[in-house]
Amino acid sequence: MELGVAGSIAVKQISGVYVDSQINSWMDANPDIEVISIKFVTSASEGNYSTDALIIYRKED
């Protein structure tokens, strides 16, 4: 089955309190990746919080 353009798209999820350094480390380790978008969401509950990031990128052929 041919996936077309969508078949070249992948995602990487990163979770934690401070995700910026994790995102930078992942991008440093994957310098040839074409990042399409990065989405963030932060959730809080009873004084605790966490951030999730979803990196949407194009896979290498």
PDB file of N, CA, C and O in Angstrom:
ATOM      1  N   MET A   1       0.846  -1.182   0.000  1.00  0.00           N
ATOM      2  CA  MET A   1       0.000   0.000   0.000  1.00  0.00           C
ATOM      3  C   MET A   1       0.884   1.235   0.000  1.00  0.00           C
ATOM      4  O   MET A   1       1.783   1.356   0.832  1.00  0.00           O
ATOM      5  N   GLU A   2       0.641   2.132  -0.909  1.00  0.00           N
ATOM      6  CA  GLU A   2       1.380   3.389  -1.003  1.00  0.00           C
ATOM      7  C   GLU A   2       0.761   4.419  -0.064  1.00  0.00           C
ATOM      8  O   GLU A   2      -0.453   4.623  -0.085  1.00  0.00           O
ATOM      9  N   LEU A   3       1.578   5.064   0.753  1.00  0.00           N
ATOM     10  CA  LEU A   3       1.064   6.032   1.720  1.00  0.00           C
ATOM     11  C   LEU A   3       1.082   7.468   1.208  1.00  0.00           C
ATOM     12  O   LEU A   3       0.441   8.329   1.809  1.00  0.00           O
ATOM     13  N   GLY A   4       1.783   7.753   0.136  1.00  0.00           N
ATOM     14  CA  GLY A   4       1.829   9.105  -0.407  1.00  0.00           C
ATOM     15  C   GLY A   4       2.544  10.068   0.517  1.00  0.00           C
ATOM     16  O   GLY A   4       3.442   9.678   1.263  1.00  0.00           O
ATOM     17  N   VAL A   5       2.143  11.326   0.465  1.00  0.00           N
ATOM     18  CA  VAL A   5       2.798  12.380   1.245  1.00  0.00           C
ATOM     19  C   VAL A   5       2.688  12.113   2.742  1.00  0.00           C
ATOM     20  O   VAL A   5       3.654  12.327   3.475  1.00  0.00           O
ATOM     21  N   ALA A   6       1.535  11.653   3.208  1.00  0.00           N
ATOM     22  CA  ALA A   6       1.352  11.405   4.644  1.00  0.00           C
ATOM     23  C   ALA A   6       2.307  10.326   5.147  1.00  0.00           C
ATOM     24  O   ALA A   6       2.646  10.311   6.331  1.00  0.00           O
ATOM     25  N   GLY A   7       2.739   9.436   4.283  1.00  0.00           N
ATOM     26  CA  GLY A   7       3.661   8.386   4.681  1.00  0.00           C
ATOM     27  C   GLY A   7       5.034   8.898   5.045  1.00  0.00           C
ATOM     28  O   GLY A   7       5.819   8.179   5.664  1.00  0.00           O
ATOM     29  N   SER A   8       5.343  10.141   4.670  1.00  0.00           N
ATOM     30  CA  SER A   8       6.653  10.709   4.998  1.00  0.00           C
ATOM     31  C   SER A   8       6.605  11.571   6.263  1.00  0.00           C
ATOM     32  O   SER A   8       7.614  12.168   6.637  1.00  0.00           O
ATOM     33  N   ILE A   9       5.445  11.644   6.925  1.00  0.00           N
ATOM     34  CA  ILE A   9       5.281  12.444   8.134  1.00  0.00           C
ATOM     35  C   ILE A   9       5.397  11.536   9.360  1.00  0.00           C
ATOM     36  O   ILE A   9       4.862  10.427   9.370  1.00  0.00           O
ATOM     37  N   ALA A  10       6.096  12.013  10.390  1.00  0.00           N
ATOM     38  CA  ALA A  10       6.228  11.262  11.642  1.00  0.00           C
ATOM     39  C   ALA A  10       6.125  12.240  12.803  1.00  0.00           C
ATOM     40  O   ALA A  10       6.181  13.453  12.604  1.00  0.00           O
ATOM     41  N   VAL A  11       5.974  11.717  14.008  1.00  0.00           N
ATOM     42  CA  VAL A  11       5.876  12.558  15.195  1.00  0.00           C
ATOM     43  C   VAL A  11       6.801  12.032  16.287  1.00  0.00           C
ATOM     44  O   VAL A  11       7.134  10.848  16.328  1.00  0.00           O
ATOM     45  N   LYS A  12       7.202  12.931  17.158  1.00  0.00           N
ATOM     46  CA  LYS A  12       7.993  12.600  18.350  1.00  0.00           C
ATOM     47  C   LYS A  12       7.333  13.311  19.520  1.00  0.00           C
ATOM     48  O   LYS A  12       7.185  14.533  19.493  1.00  0.00           O
ATOM     49  N   GLN A  13       6.930  12.561  20.558  1.00  0.00           N
ATOM     50  CA  GLN A  13       6.319  13.156  21.733  1.00  0.00           C
ATOM     51  C   GLN A  13       7.352  13.261  22.843  1.00  0.00           C
ATOM     52  O   GLN A  13       8.103  12.321  23.104  1.00  0.00           O
ATOM     53  N   ILE A  14       7.377  14.418  23.491  1.00  0.00           N
ATOM     54  CA  ILE A  14       8.287  14.660  24.613  1.00  0.00           C
ATOM     55  C   ILE A  14       7.452  15.193  25.768  1.00  0.00           C
ATOM     56  O   ILE A  14       6.642  16.101  25.585  1.00  0.00           O
ATOM     57  N   SER A  15       7.644  14.634  26.951  1.00  0.00           N
ATOM     58  CA  SER A  15       6.884  15.041  28.134  1.00  0.00           C
ATOM     59  C   SER A  15       7.821  15.373  29.276  1.00  0.00           C
ATOM     60  O   SER A  15       8.911  14.810  29.383  1.00  0.00           O
ATOM     61  N   GLY A  16       7.394  16.286  30.127  1.00  0.00           N
ATOM     62  CA  GLY A  16       8.167  16.642  31.311  1.00  0.00           C
ATOM     63  C   GLY A  16       7.774  18.013  31.811  1.00  0.00           C
ATOM     64  O   GLY A  16       6.813  18.611  31.328  1.00  0.00           O
ATOM     65  N   VAL A  17       8.518  18.506  32.777  1.00  0.00           N
ATOM     66  CA  VAL A  17       8.243  19.838  33.310  1.00  0.00           C
ATOM     67  C   VAL A  17       8.880  20.898  32.417  1.00  0.00           C
ATOM     68  O   VAL A  17       8.228  21.872  32.040  1.00  0.00           O
ATOM     69  N   TYR A  18      10.147  20.706  32.082  1.00  0.00           N
ATOM     70  CA  TYR A  18      10.854  21.620  31.188  1.00  0.00           C
ATOM     71  C   TYR A  18      11.257  20.844  29.946  1.00  0.00           C
ATOM     72  O   TYR A  18      12.229  20.089  29.976  1.00  0.00           O
ATOM     73  N   VAL A  19      10.529  21.019  28.864  1.00  0.00           N
ATOM     74  CA  VAL A  19      10.776  20.211  27.675  1.00  0.00           C
ATOM     75  C   VAL A  19      11.712  20.886  26.678  1.00  0.00           C
ATOM     76  O   VAL A  19      12.138  20.248  25.715  1.00  0.00           O
ATOM     77  N   ASP A  20      12.040  22.152  26.883  1.00  0.00           N
ATOM     78  CA  ASP A  20      12.861  22.865  25.896  1.00  0.00           C
ATOM     79  C   ASP A  20      14.221  22.208  25.698  1.00  0.00           C
ATOM     80  O   ASP A  20      14.669  22.067  24.560  1.00  0.00           O
ATOM     81  N   SER A  21      14.882  21.806  26.766  1.00  0.00           N
ATOM     82  CA  SER A  21      16.197  21.175  26.613  1.00  0.00           C
ATOM     83  C   SER A  21      16.071  19.800  25.957  1.00  0.00           C
ATOM     84  O   SER A  21      16.952  19.396  25.198  1.00  0.00           O
ATOM     85  N   GLN A  22      14.978  19.074  26.245  1.00  0.00           N
ATOM     86  CA  GLN A  22      14.756  17.774  25.611  1.00  0.00           C
ATOM     87  C   GLN A  22      14.511  17.948  24.109  1.00  0.00           C
ATOM     88  O   GLN A  22      15.012  17.164  23.303  1.00  0.00           O
ATOM     89  N   ILE A  23      13.746  18.968  23.737  1.00  0.00           N
ATOM     90  CA  ILE A  23      13.495  19.246  22.324  1.00  0.00           C
ATOM     91  C   ILE A  23      14.800  19.618  21.626  1.00  0.00           C
ATOM     92  O   ILE A  23      15.096  19.107  20.546  1.00  0.00           O
ATOM     93  N   ASN A  24      15.572  20.500  22.235  1.00  0.00           N
ATOM     94  CA  ASN A  24      16.848  20.911  21.639  1.00  0.00           C
ATOM     95  C   ASN A  24      17.801  19.724  21.485  1.00  0.00           C
ATOM     96  O   ASN A  24      18.481  19.608  20.465  1.00  0.00           O
ATOM     97  N   SER A  25      17.856  18.856  22.473  1.00  0.00           N
ATOM     98  CA  SER A  25      18.724  17.674  22.395  1.00  0.00           C
ATOM     99  C   SER A  25      18.288  16.753  21.265  1.00  0.00           C
ATOM    100  O   SER A  25      19.124  16.240  20.521  1.00  0.00           O
ATOM    101  N   TRP A  26      16.969  16.538  21.132  1.00  0.00           N
ATOM    102  CA  TRP A  26      16.468  15.676  20.068  1.00  0.00           C
ATOM    103  C   TRP A  26      16.776  16.281  18.700  1.00  0.00           C
ATOM    104  O   TRP A  26      17.165  15.567  17.776  1.00  0.00           O
ATOM    105  N   MET A  27      16.603  17.594  18.573  1.00  0.00           N
ATOM    106  CA  MET A  27      16.891  18.256  17.300  1.00  0.00           C
ATOM    107  C   MET A  27      18.387  18.231  16.992  1.00  0.00           C
ATOM    108  O   MET A  27      18.768  18.065  15.834  1.00  0.00           O
ATOM    109  N   ASP A  28      19.244  18.393  18.007  1.00  0.00           N
ATOM    110  CA  ASP A  28      20.695  18.294  17.800  1.00  0.00           C
ATOM    111  C   ASP A  28      21.088  16.892  17.332  1.00  0.00           C
ATOM    112  O   ASP A  28      21.991  16.737  16.511  1.00  0.00           O
ATOM    113  N   ALA A  29      20.404  15.873  17.860  1.00  0.00           N
ATOM    114  CA  ALA A  29      20.704  14.495  17.488  1.00  0.00           C
ATOM    115  C   ALA A  29      20.145  14.124  16.110  1.00  0.00           C
ATOM    116  O   ALA A  29      20.531  13.106  15.534  1.00  0.00           O
ATOM    117  N   ASN A  30      19.241  14.949  15.589  1.00  0.00           N
ATOM    118  CA  ASN A  30      18.605  14.691  14.293  1.00  0.00           C
ATOM    119  C   ASN A  30      18.693  15.931  13.404  1.00  0.00           C
ATOM    120  O   ASN A  30      17.658  16.492  13.041  1.00  0.00           O
ATOM    121  N   PRO A  31      19.897  16.372  13.046  1.00  0.00           N
ATOM    122  CA  PRO A  31      20.062  17.657  12.347  1.00  0.00           C
ATOM    123  C   PRO A  31      19.488  17.683  10.930  1.00  0.00           C
ATOM    124  O   PRO A  31      19.238  18.762  10.393  1.00  0.00           O
ATOM    125  N   ASP A  32      19.277  16.533  10.323  1.00  0.00           N
ATOM    126  CA  ASP A  32      18.774  16.502   8.948  1.00  0.00           C
ATOM    127  C   ASP A  32      17.253  16.393   8.871  1.00  0.00           C
ATOM    128  O   ASP A  32      16.694  16.331   7.776  1.00  0.00           O
ATOM    129  N   ILE A  33      16.586  16.371  10.008  1.00  0.00           N
ATOM    130  CA  ILE A  33      15.131  16.255  10.047  1.00  0.00           C
ATOM    131  C   ILE A  33      14.507  17.604   9.684  1.00  0.00           C
ATOM    132  O   ILE A  33      14.950  18.652  10.155  1.00  0.00           O
ATOM    133  N   GLU A  34      13.480  17.562   8.843  1.00  0.00           N
ATOM    134  CA  GLU A  34      12.725  18.769   8.505  1.00  0.00           C
ATOM    135  C   GLU A  34      11.540  18.870   9.465  1.00  0.00           C
ATOM    136  O   GLU A  34      10.577  18.112   9.352  1.00  0.00           O
ATOM    137  N   VAL A  35      11.614  19.809  10.407  1.00  0.00           N
ATOM    138  CA  VAL A  35      10.533  20.005  11.374  1.00  0.00           C
ATOM    139  C   VAL A  35       9.418  20.792  10.690  1.00  0.00           C
ATOM    140  O   VAL A  35       9.653  21.857  10.120  1.00  0.00           O
ATOM    141  N   ILE A  36       8.217  20.257  10.753  1.00  0.00           N
ATOM    142  CA  ILE A  36       7.054  20.919  10.176  1.00  0.00           C
ATOM    143  C   ILE A  36       6.398  21.818  11.216  1.00  0.00           C
ATOM    144  O   ILE A  36       6.031  22.953  10.913  1.00  0.00           O
ATOM    145  N   SER A  37       6.249  21.318  12.438  1.00  0.00           N
ATOM    146  CA  SER A  37       5.593  22.085  13.498  1.00  0.00           C
ATOM    147  C   SER A  37       5.927  21.476  14.853  1.00  0.00           C
ATOM    148  O   SER A  37       6.261  20.295  14.950  1.00  0.00           O
ATOM    149  N   ILE A  38       5.832  22.290  15.890  1.00  0.00           N
ATOM    150  CA  ILE A  38       5.959  21.814  17.273  1.00  0.00           C
ATOM    151  C   ILE A  38       4.749  22.335  18.030  1.00  0.00           C
ATOM    152  O   ILE A  38       4.497  23.539  18.054  1.00  0.00           O
ATOM    153  N   LYS A  39       4.004  21.433  18.647  1.00  0.00           N
ATOM    154  CA  LYS A  39       2.803  21.771  19.410  1.00  0.00           C
ATOM    155  C   LYS A  39       3.091  21.553  20.887  1.00  0.00           C
ATOM    156  O   LYS A  39       3.735  20.574  21.264  1.00  0.00           O
ATOM    157  N   PHE A  40       2.611  22.469  21.721  1.00  0.00           N
ATOM    158  CA  PHE A  40       2.803  22.377  23.166  1.00  0.00           C
ATOM    159  C   PHE A  40       1.455  22.379  23.877  1.00  0.00           C
ATOM    160  O   PHE A  40       0.499  23.003  23.414  1.00  0.00           O
ATOM    161  N   VAL A  41       1.386  21.684  24.995  1.00  0.00           N
ATOM    162  CA  VAL A  41       0.246  21.781  25.893  1.00  0.00           C
ATOM    163  C   VAL A  41       0.778  21.608  27.311  1.00  0.00           C
ATOM    164  O   VAL A  41       1.624  20.752  27.568  1.00  0.00           O
ATOM    165  N   THR A  42       0.278  22.421  28.217  1.00  0.00           N
ATOM    166  CA  THR A  42       0.661  22.318  29.625  1.00  0.00           C
ATOM    167  C   THR A  42      -0.596  22.021  30.428  1.00  0.00           C
ATOM    168  O   THR A  42      -1.632  22.658  30.234  1.00  0.00           O
ATOM    169  N   SER A  43      -0.502  21.055  31.324  1.00  0.00           N
ATOM    170  CA  SER A  43      -1.635  20.715  32.180  1.00  0.00           C
ATOM    171  C   SER A  43      -1.211  20.851  33.638  1.00  0.00           C
ATOM    172  O   SER A  43      -0.058  20.607  33.995  1.00  0.00           O
ATOM    173  N   ALA A  44      -2.174  21.247  34.472  1.00  0.00           N
ATOM    174  CA  ALA A  44      -1.896  21.450  35.897  1.00  0.00           C
ATOM    175  C   ALA A  44      -2.966  20.758  36.728  1.00  0.00           C
ATOM    176  O   ALA A  44      -4.138  20.711  36.354  1.00  0.00           O
ATOM    177  N   SER A  45      -2.533  20.223  37.866  1.00  0.00           N
ATOM    178  CA  SER A  45      -3.453  19.572  38.779  1.00  0.00           C
ATOM    179  C   SER A  45      -2.883  19.644  40.178  1.00  0.00           C
ATOM    180  O   SER A  45      -1.787  19.143  40.429  1.00  0.00           O
ATOM    181  N   GLU A  46      -3.604  20.254  41.083  1.00  0.00           N
ATOM    182  CA  GLU A  46      -3.233  20.330  42.497  1.00  0.00           C
ATOM    183  C   GLU A  46      -1.800  20.823  42.703  1.00  0.00           C
ATOM    184  O   GLU A  46      -1.045  20.244  43.484  1.00  0.00           O
ATOM    185  N   GLY A  47      -1.434  21.886  42.004  1.00  0.00           N
ATOM    186  CA  GLY A  47      -0.123  22.485  42.188  1.00  0.00           C
ATOM    187  C   GLY A  47       0.993  21.868  41.375  1.00  0.00           C
ATOM    188  O   GLY A  47       2.099  22.407  41.359  1.00  0.00           O
ATOM    189  N   ASN A  48       0.751  20.774  40.709  1.00  0.00           N
ATOM    190  CA  ASN A  48       1.743  20.140  39.845  1.00  0.00           C
ATOM    191  C   ASN A  48       1.406  20.444  38.394  1.00  0.00           C
ATOM    192  O   ASN A  48       0.242  20.619  38.034  1.00  0.00           O
ATOM    193  N   TYR A  49       2.435  20.504  37.574  1.00  0.00           N
ATOM    194  CA  TYR A  49       2.165  20.723  36.147  1.00  0.00           C
ATOM    195  C   TYR A  49       3.162  19.934  35.310  1.00  0.00           C
ATOM    196  O   TYR A  49       4.241  19.550  35.763  1.00  0.00           O
ATOM    197  N   SER A  50       2.751  19.715  34.081  1.00  0.00           N
ATOM    198  CA  SER A  50       3.575  18.981  33.131  1.00  0.00           C
ATOM    199  C   SER A  50       3.333  19.559  31.744  1.00  0.00           C
ATOM    200  O   SER A  50       2.241  20.040  31.443  1.00  0.00           O
ATOM    201  N   THR A  51       4.348  19.508  30.915  1.00  0.00           N
ATOM    202  CA  THR A  51       4.241  19.982  29.539  1.00  0.00           C
ATOM    203  C   THR A  51       4.497  18.828  28.598  1.00  0.00           C
ATOM    204  O   THR A  51       5.404  18.021  28.801  1.00  0.00           O
ATOM    205  N   ASP A  52       3.683  18.767  27.568  1.00  0.00           N
ATOM    206  CA  ASP A  52       3.871  17.794  26.497  1.00  0.00           C
ATOM    207  C   ASP A  52       4.141  18.563  25.216  1.00  0.00           C
ATOM    208  O   ASP A  52       3.505  19.580  24.940  1.00  0.00           O
ATOM    209  N   ALA A  53       5.086  18.068  24.443  1.00  0.00           N
ATOM    210  CA  ALA A  53       5.394  18.651  23.143  1.00  0.00           C
ATOM    211  C   ALA A  53       5.282  17.558  22.095  1.00  0.00           C
ATOM    212  O   ALA A  53       5.700  16.422  22.318  1.00  0.00           O
ATOM    213  N   LEU A  54       4.720  17.908  20.964  1.00  0.00           N
ATOM    214  CA  LEU A  54       4.615  16.990  19.843  1.00  0.00           C
ATOM    215  C   LEU A  54       5.351  17.627  18.674  1.00  0.00           C
ATOM    216  O   LEU A  54       4.951  18.674  18.166  1.00  0.00           O
ATOM    217  N   ILE A  55       6.436  16.976  18.254  1.00  0.00           N
ATOM    218  CA  ILE A  55       7.215  17.465  17.116  1.00  0.00           C
ATOM    219  C   ILE A  55       6.722  16.716  15.884  1.00  0.00           C
ATOM    220  O   ILE A  55       6.783  15.487  15.829  1.00  0.00           O
ATOM    221  N   ILE A  56       6.240  17.452  14.910  1.00  0.00           N
ATOM    222  CA  ILE A  56       5.777  16.877  13.656  1.00  0.00           C
ATOM    223  C   ILE A  56       6.871  17.130  12.636  1.00  0.00           C
ATOM    224  O   ILE A  56       7.263  18.276  12.413  1.00  0.00           O
ATOM    225  N   TYR A  57       7.367  16.067  12.014  1.00  0.00           N
ATOM    226  CA  TYR A  57       8.502  16.225  11.109  1.00  0.00           C
ATOM    227  C   TYR A  57       8.373  15.319   9.891  1.00  0.00           C
ATOM    228  O   TYR A  57       7.589  14.370   9.880  1.00  0.00           O
ATOM    229  N   ARG A  58       9.148  15.629   8.886  1.00  0.00           N
ATOM    230  CA  ARG A  58       9.176  14.830   7.664  1.00  0.00           C
ATOM    231  C   ARG A  58      10.321  13.834   7.766  1.00  0.00           C
ATOM    232  O   ARG A  58      11.467  14.211   8.010  1.00  0.00           O
ATOM    233  N   LYS A  59       9.999  12.557   7.578  1.00  0.00           N
ATOM    234  CA  LYS A  59      11.007  11.501   7.635  1.00  0.00           C
ATOM    235  C   LYS A  59      11.877  11.566   6.382  1.00  0.00           C
ATOM    236  O   LYS A  59      11.438  11.991   5.313  1.00  0.00           O
ATOM    237  N   GLU A  60      13.122  11.131   6.550  1.00  0.00           N
ATOM    238  CA  GLU A  60      14.014  11.036   5.406  1.00  0.00           C
ATOM    239  C   GLU A  60      13.586   9.868   4.526  1.00  0.00           C
ATOM    240  O   GLU A  60      13.114   8.843   5.020  1.00  0.00           O
ATOM    241  N   ASP A  61      13.756  10.035   3.221  1.00  0.00           N
ATOM    242  CA  ASP A  61      13.417   8.950   2.293  1.00  0.00           C
ATOM    243  C   ASP A  61      14.515   7.942   2.231  1.00  0.00           C
ATOM    244  O   ASP A  61      14.408   6.957   1.501  1.00  0.00           O
TER     245      ASP A  61
END
